[in-house]
Amino acid sequence: MYIHFLGSGGSTELSAGWSDETSVSALSSTRIDATAPPADDAKLTVISVLCTTTVLVAPGSKITLSGGDILGSHSVNVDPRDDGPAVHIQAIPVLGSIKIKTG
């Protein structure tokens, strides 16, 4: 689990083979680099409270989403490819936002 609280420029880089990770950010701009090749059925849970969290994924990633927005928003700007890694992201923005894009 990665926790970022009260600050800016919080950054987390996931290592190759990551599988089940959680990031909680509150009042902190956060960047999660999930471009390293994940394990099969990788899951990333992102909770963003009163801030913006940007998640970078590998080009061509096949993103599936779950979670819900609580007075917040999320966006996905990734073009999936057949050979891209499958990544499940549970996005929970609370009065904040989560942006998922190619890194």
Secondary structure, 3 states (H helix, E strand, C coil): CEEEEEEEEEEEECCCCCCEEEEEEEEEEEEEEECCCCCCCEEEEEEEECCEEEEEECCCCEEEEEECCECCEEEEECCCCCCCCEEEEEEEEECCEEEEEEC
